[in-house]
Amino acid sequence: FVRRNYYTGELLGEYRGETDKKGQWIKRSKRVASYALNVIVNASYKYTILSHNPKRSSWPRFINRPNKGESANVAYVVYLYPRHQSRPTDQYRVMIQATRKIMAGEQLLANYKP
């Protein structure tokens, strides 16, 4: 639930965690899988952000999906940061962006599938 109003297009924060390009998260516990976000940059480049560790992740891991009758009010948006050329996953950041005006007290909801 948000404490202040947000406007369409406004960035609310970054989805952070460990990056996993090899699919190792599938071999881990269900707890890990429940805090995993699959990122599709393009058809040939995909990776997963594991946000199960509170020390290495951020608050957007708690964003829920809309239930029946509800609609998403934020989206996961991949941004390119070209200054990070050493590791491919460091080039991209997943940000949370408002898809409509969000009033203080509203719950943040995002569609998990593109």
N, C-alpha and C positions, 0 to 999 in steps of 0.2 A: 504494500500500500504506500502511495506516495504522500509526501508531506507538503508538497507545493504543486502549483499548476505547471504543466508542460504544454508546449505548443507543437503543432504538426511540424515534423522535420527536426525537432530539437533532439540532440544527443543526450542520453541520460547516464551513460556509463559504458565501460568496457567489460566484455565477458572474458575473464582471464582464467588460466589454469595451465596444467601441463599439456604439451602437444604430443599427439600420438599419430604418426603417419602409417604405422604398420599394423594397426588393428589389435594391439595387445590388450586393450581395455576389455575386449570380449572375454578374455581369459581370467579377468579379475572378478571380484565379488559383485553381487547385485547392487550393493551400495555405491560402488564406483560407477556402474552403468547408469544409475539413476541421475548422476550428475555428469553426463557426457553430452557434448554438443557436436554433431557432425557438421563440418564446414566444407562446402563445395565451392572452390574458387573457380574451377572450370572442369570440363569433362575429364581432363587428364590429371588434375591436381586436387586431391581431397585429403583432409586430415580430421582428427578428432581432438577436441579440447576436453580434458578431464579436469573437472572442478570439484572433486570430492574432498580435497585437502583444503580446509579453511585458510591455512597460512599461505597458500599459493593461488587462491582463487578470489573471486569477488562476489558481491551481492547478487548480480544478475542470475546466478545459478538457481535462485529461488523463484524465478519468474515461472508462472504456471501457464498451462494451455487453457484456452477457453472451453468451458463446458457447453452443453447444448443450450442454445438460446443466447449465448454470449459471443462477443467477437473480439478479436485481437486489437490491442491499442498500441502495441509496440512491435518492432520487427528487428531481427538480427541482420545487420548489414556489414558486409566485409569491405574493409578499406585497405588499400595498398599503401605501405610506407616504404618507398624505394630506398631509403637510406640504409636499410638493413639487408645487405646482400650476402652476409656470411652464411646464414641458415634460412632456407626458403620459408619456414613457418614464421620466422621473425619479420618477414616482409608484410604480413597481413595482421590486421586487428579486427576483431568482431565487436562492433559497437551496438548498443541498444538505441534505437531511434523511434521516436513517437510517430505513429501513423495517423494520429488525429489528436485533437486537444484532449488532454487528460487533466481532470480536476483533482485537487487535493483530496485524499481519502480513497481514491480509486485503486483497485488492485491492478497490477501490471499483468497483461496476458499476451502471449505470443504464440503464433502457430509454430509447432516444432518441425514441420515438414515444409520444404520450399513450395 
